[in-house]
Amino acid sequence: MFKALLLDNANGFQVALQDLDDTRLPAGDVTVAVQYSTLNYKDGLALCNKGPVVRSWPMVAGIDGAGTVIESSHPAWKAGDTFVHNGWGVGETHWGCLAEKARLKGDWLVKLPSAFTPRQAMAIGTAGYTAMLSVLALEDHGIQPGAGEVLVTGATGGVGSVAVALLGKLGYKVTAATGKAAEADYLKALGASTVIDRAELAAPGKPLQKERWAAVVDAVGSHTLVNALAQTRYGGVVTACGLAQGMDLPGSVAPFILRGVTLAGIDSVMAPLAKRQRAWDRLARDLDPALLERMVEEVPLEAAVAKAQQLMAGQVRGRVVVKIA
């Protein structure tokens, strides 16, 4: 038996912490003991039934997990190995990691970097790993420290907090956009040079605006992303990885054809293993553990649903770690 947060819709949406038999675990070649999980925005959507995240019912929630392999028939994994898992449809189409046990595919797993404990890996989670993918995209497009201001939207969220910490440590001049003015000191402690009100970006704006940003890491979408594009300098790069404001892109092609701006999409769910490994290797090198700890709030598994409700209400700062055992 193992405890798990089970979502069901047989008689209307329900979520409950239940004891489940091991025989109910799905197909997979690696069975793991999950020590820590986390709450990402997508987990909040699923646990609060706010969006069509879950596509197979019933579903054990939790897109991320870290812990120890119990048994494996996969050649790359053996009992006792420590792992990190992000994405791959887990918690959506395949039972997830807000549970004491999970059965996953070995091809989905990344070796836990020696720099991190399972708790730290989940403090990073999909949000932090996505932030690292975004920073790597800026580097790959030639944006280096000293190029100018780099805007991070949704800065007090999981992606935003880690992006600010990473960019600040790497020497970039970071401007953080947030709707939480009281968190300015938090963002500056992470590495932001300047904090602006997200309202400056949230309303419809002109197709081209005054050039300001050398690059942008956007986790918000909609008008915020469009305005960020309109304010990006010639040859700049904007990464898009989120939809907190909306999935729409109500803008024009002007920044692309008149300023040569690049819009780089960031997918963390289906990213190939080599890209994942590169991101985790760089997180191990470039993310200050002390700054990571500033972002973290830890809750037990039985409190995950209540915390997810706070997350969806915009009442959570940084990262939420869920202690499983």
C-alpha positions as CSV (number, residue, x, y, z in Angstrom):
1,M,0.0,0.0,0.0
2,F,1.0,3.6,-0.6
3,K,-0.5,7.0,0.0
4,A,-1.3,9.1,-3.0
5,L,-3.3,12.2,-4.0
6,L,-6.0,10.7,-6.3
7,L,-8.1,12.8,-8.6
8,D,-11.4,11.4,-10.0
9,N,-14.4,12.7,-11.9
10,A,-16.7,9.6,-11.8
11,N,-19.2,11.5,-9.7
12,G,-18.1,15.1,-10.2
13,F,-14.5,16.2,-9.5
14,Q,-12.9,14.9,-6.3
15,V,-9.4,14.9,-4.9
16,A,-8.4,12.9,-1.8
17,L,-5.4,11.4,-0.1
18,Q,-5.9,7.7,-0.3
19,D,-4.2,4.4,0.4
20,L,-3.7,2.5,-2.8
21,D,-2.6,-1.0,-3.5
22,D,0.7,-1.5,-5.4
23,T,-1.1,-3.5,-8.0
24,R,-2.8,-0.3,-9.2
25,L,0.5,1.3,-10.3
26,P,0.6,1.8,-14.1
27,A,3.0,0.2,-16.5
28,G,6.6,1.3,-16.5
29,D,10.1,-0.2,-16.1
30,V,11.2,1.7,-13.0
31,T,9.4,1.7,-9.6
32,V,10.4,4.5,-7.3
33,A,10.0,5.7,-3.8
34,V,9.2,9.4,-4.0
35,Q,10.7,11.4,-1.2
36,Y,9.7,14.9,-2.4
37,S,7.4,16.4,-5.0
38,T,6.4,20.0,-5.7
39,L,3.5,22.2,-6.8
40,N,3.9,23.8,-10.2
41,Y,1.2,25.9,-11.9
42,K,0.1,22.9,-13.8
43,D,-0.3,20.9,-10.6
44,G,-2.4,23.7,-9.2
45,L,-4.6,23.6,-12.3
46,A,-5.1,19.8,-11.9
47,L,-5.6,19.8,-8.1
48,C,-8.1,22.6,-8.3
49,N,-9.8,21.4,-11.5
50,K,-9.1,24.8,-13.1
51,G,-8.0,23.5,-16.5
52,P,-8.0,20.4,-18.8
53,V,-4.7,19.1,-17.4
54,V,-5.8,15.6,-16.5
55,R,-6.6,13.5,-19.6
56,S,-7.0,10.1,-18.0
57,W,-9.1,9.3,-15.0
58,P,-8.6,8.5,-12.2
59,M,-5.2,10.2,-11.9
60,V,-2.5,10.5,-9.3
61,A,-1.4,14.1,-9.4
62,G,2.2,15.4,-9.4
63,I,4.2,16.1,-12.6
64,D,7.6,16.2,-10.6
65,G,9.3,13.9,-8.2
66,A,12.7,13.0,-6.7
67,G,13.7,10.1,-4.6
68,T,15.1,6.6,-4.9
69,V,14.7,3.6,-7.3
70,I,13.1,0.6,-5.6
71,E,13.3,-1.8,-8.6
72,S,14.1,-1.5,-12.3
73,S,14.2,-3.5,-15.5
74,H,15.6,-0.5,-17.4
75,P,19.4,-0.9,-18.2
76,A,20.2,2.7,-17.0
77,W,18.7,2.3,-13.6
78,K,19.1,0.0,-10.6
79,A,17.7,-0.2,-7.0
80,G,19.2,2.6,-4.8
81,D,19.8,5.1,-7.6
82,T,18.6,8.6,-7.0
83,F,16.5,10.3,-9.7
84,V,14.7,13.5,-10.7
85,H,11.6,13.4,-12.8
86,N,9.9,16.3,-14.7
87,G,7.1,16.2,-17.2
88,W,6.5,13.5,-19.9
89,G,2.7,13.7,-19.2
90,V,3.1,12.3,-15.7
91,G,0.2,13.7,-13.6
92,E,-1.7,14.2,-16.9
93,T,-1.9,10.8,-18.7
94,H,0.3,8.7,-16.4
95,W,0.1,8.4,-12.6
96,G,2.3,11.0,-10.9
97,C,4.5,11.8,-8.0
98,L,2.3,13.3,-5.3
99,A,2.5,9.8,-3.9
100,E,4.8,7.6,-1.8
101,K,5.4,5.4,-4.9
102,A,5.3,5.8,-8.6
103,R,6.1,3.6,-11.6
104,L,7.7,5.5,-14.4
105,K,9.8,4.9,-17.6
106,G,13.5,4.9,-17.2
107,D,13.9,7.0,-20.3
108,W,12.0,9.8,-18.5
109,L,14.4,10.0,-15.5
110,V,17.5,12.1,-14.9
111,K,20.2,11.2,-12.5
112,L,20.0,13.4,-9.4
113,P,23.0,15.8,-9.6
114,S,25.3,15.3,-6.7
115,A,25.0,19.0,-5.9
116,F,21.4,18.6,-4.9
117,T,19.4,16.7,-2.3
118,P,16.0,15.4,-3.5
119,R,14.4,18.3,-1.6
120,Q,16.6,20.8,-3.4
121,A,15.8,19.1,-6.7
122,M,12.1,19.6,-6.0
123,A,12.6,23.2,-4.8
124,I,13.8,23.6,-8.4
125,G,11.2,21.4,-10.0
126,T,9.8,21.9,-13.5
127,A,9.5,25.6,-12.8
128,G,13.3,26.0,-12.1
129,Y,14.3,23.6,-14.8
130,T,12.1,25.6,-17.3
131,A,13.8,28.8,-16.1
132,M,17.2,27.2,-16.8
133,L,16.0,26.2,-20.3
134,S,15.0,29.8,-20.8
135,V,18.4,31.1,-19.8
136,L,20.2,28.6,-22.0
137,A,18.0,29.8,-24.9
138,L,19.2,33.4,-24.3
139,E,22.8,32.2,-24.3
140,D,22.3,30.1,-27.4
141,H,21.0,33.2,-29.2
142,G,24.1,35.2,-28.1
143,I,22.7,37.2,-25.3
144,Q,25.5,37.7,-22.8
145,P,25.9,39.6,-19.5
146,G,26.5,43.2,-20.3
147,A,24.1,43.2,-23.3
148,G,21.5,45.3,-21.4
149,E,18.5,44.8,-19.3
150,V,16.8,41.4,-19.1
151,L,13.1,41.4,-18.2
152,V,11.6,38.6,-16.2
153,T,7.8,38.6,-16.0
154,G,5.8,36.8,-13.3
155,A,8.9,37.3,-11.2
156,T,7.6,36.1,-7.9
157,G,6.4,32.8,-9.3
158,G,8.4,29.6,-9.6
159,V,9.9,30.2,-13.0
160,G,10.4,33.9,-12.4
161,S,12.1,33.5,-9.0
162,V,14.6,30.9,-10.3
163,A,15.2,32.9,-13.5
164,V,16.0,36.1,-11.5
165,A,18.4,34.1,-9.3
166,L,20.1,32.5,-12.3
167,L,20.4,35.6,-14.4
168,G,21.6,37.7,-11.4
169,K,24.3,35.2,-10.5
170,L,25.5,35.0,-14.1
171,G,25.9,38.8,-14.2
172,Y,22.9,40.0,-16.1
173,K,21.1,43.2,-15.2
174,V,17.7,41.9,-14.3
175,T,14.4,43.8,-14.2
176,A,11.6,41.9,-12.4
177,A,8.0,42.5,-13.2
178,T,5.5,41.6,-10.5
179,G,2.1,42.5,-9.2
180,K,3.3,42.1,-5.6
181,A,5.0,45.4,-4.7
182,A,5.7,44.1,-1.2
183,E,8.0,41.5,-2.7
184,A,10.5,44.0,-4.1
185,D,13.1,43.2,-1.4
186,Y,12.7,39.5,-2.0
187,L,13.3,39.9,-5.8
188,K,16.3,42.2,-5.2
189,A,17.8,39.7,-2.8
190,L,17.5,37.0,-5.5
191,G,19.4,39.2,-8.0
192,A,17.0,41.8,-9.5
193,S,18.4,45.3,-10.1
194,T,15.0,46.9,-10.7
195,V,11.4,45.9,-9.9
196,I,8.5,47.2,-12.0
197,D,4.7,46.8,-11.7
198,R,3.3,44.2,-14.0
199,A,0.5,46.6,-14.8
200,E,3.0,48.4,-17.0
201,L,2.9,45.4,-19.4
202,A,-0.6,43.9,-18.8
203,A,-2.8,46.1,-20.9
204,P,-3.0,46.3,-24.7
205,G,-0.2,48.4,-26.2
206,K,1.3,49.7,-29.4
207,P,2.8,47.2,-31.9
208,L,6.2,48.8,-31.5
209,Q,7.3,50.7,-28.3
210,K,10.5,52.3,-27.0
211,E,13.3,49.8,-27.1
212,R,14.4,48.7,-23.6
213,W,15.1,45.0,-23.2
214,A,18.1,43.1,-24.5
215,A,16.1,39.9,-23.7
216,V,13.0,38.7,-21.9
217,V,12.0,35.6,-19.9
218,D,8.2,35.5,-20.0
219,A,6.0,33.1,-18.0
220,V,2.8,35.2,-18.4
221,G,1.8,35.3,-22.1
222,S,-1.1,37.4,-23.6
223,H,-0.7,41.2,-23.5
224,T,2.4,41.0,-21.2
225,L,4.3,38.9,-23.8
226,V,3.1,41.2,-26.6
227,N,4.3,44.3,-24.8
228,A,7.6,42.7,-23.9
229,L,8.1,41.9,-27.6
230,A,7.2,45.4,-28.6
231,Q,9.8,46.8,-26.1
232,T,12.6,44.4,-27.0
233,R,15.7,46.0,-28.6
234,Y,16.9,45.2,-32.1
235,G,18.1,41.6,-32.4
236,G,16.9,40.7,-28.9
237,V,15.4,37.4,-27.7
238,V,12.2,36.7,-25.8
239,T,11.6,33.2,-24.4
240,A,8.0,32.1,-23.8
241,C,7.2,29.3,-21.3
242,G,3.9,30.2,-19.5
243,L,0.3,31.5,-19.7
244,A,-0.5,33.0,-16.4
245,Q,-2.3,35.9,-18.1
246,G,-3.6,33.9,-21.0
247,M,-2.8,31.6,-24.0
248,D,-3.6,34.3,-26.5
249,L,-0.9,36.4,-28.4
250,P,-2.8,39.6,-29.4
251,G,0.1,41.3,-31.1
252,S,1.7,42.0,-34.5
253,V,4.6,40.8,-36.6
254,A,6.3,44.3,-36.2
255,P,8.9,43.3,-33.6
256,F,10.0,40.4,-35.8
257,I,10.2,42.0,-39.2
258,L,11.3,45.5,-38.1
259,R,13.6,44.7,-35.2
260,G,14.7,41.2,-35.9
261,V,13.4,40.0,-32.5
262,T,13.4,36.3,-31.8
263,L,10.5,34.6,-30.0
264,A,11.9,31.3,-28.6
265,G,9.4,28.8,-27.3
266,I,10.4,26.8,-24.2
267,D,8.9,23.3,-23.7
268,S,10.0,21.4,-20.6
269,V,7.5,18.5,-20.8
270,M,8.8,16.6,-23.8
271,A,12.4,18.0,-24.0
272,P,14.9,15.3,-24.9
273,L,17.2,13.8,-22.3
274,A,20.3,15.6,-23.6
275,K,18.6,19.0,-23.1
276,R,17.3,18.0,-19.7
277,Q,20.7,16.8,-18.6
278,R,22.3,20.0,-19.8
279,A,19.8,22.1,-17.9
280,W,20.3,20.1,-14.7
281,D,24.1,20.3,-15.0
282,R,23.9,24.0,-15.4
283,L,21.5,24.3,-12.4
284,A,24.1,22.4,-10.3
285,R,26.7,25.0,-11.4
286,D,24.8,28.2,-11.5
287,L,22.0,28.2,-9.0
288,D,23.0,29.4,-5.5
289,P,21.6,27.0,-2.9
290,A,21.2,29.8,-0.5
291,L,19.1,31.8,-2.9
292,L,17.1,28.6,-3.7
293,E,16.3,28.2,0.0
294,R,14.9,31.8,0.1
295,M,12.2,30.8,-2.4
296,V,11.1,27.6,-0.7
297,E,8.0,26.8,1.4
298,E,7.7,23.1,2.4
299,V,4.3,21.4,3.1
300,P,3.4,17.8,3.9
301,L,1.5,15.7,1.3
302,E,-1.8,16.1,3.3
303,A,-1.6,19.9,2.9
304,A,-0.9,19.9,-0.8
305,V,-4.4,20.6,-2.0
306,A,-4.9,23.6,0.3
307,K,-1.6,25.0,-0.8
308,A,-2.5,24.4,-4.5
309,Q,-5.6,26.5,-3.9
310,Q,-3.5,29.3,-2.5
311,L,-1.2,29.0,-5.6
312,M,-4.1,29.4,-8.0
313,A,-5.3,32.4,-6.0
314,G,-1.9,34.1,-6.4
315,Q,-1.0,33.8,-2.8
316,V,2.2,31.8,-3.1
317,R,5.7,33.2,-3.6
318,G,8.5,31.2,-5.1
319,R,8.5,27.4,-4.9
320,V,6.5,24.9,-2.9
321,V,8.1,21.6,-1.9
322,V,5.9,18.7,-0.9
323,K,7.4,16.3,1.6
324,I,6.0,12.9,0.8
325,A,7.4,10.5,3.5
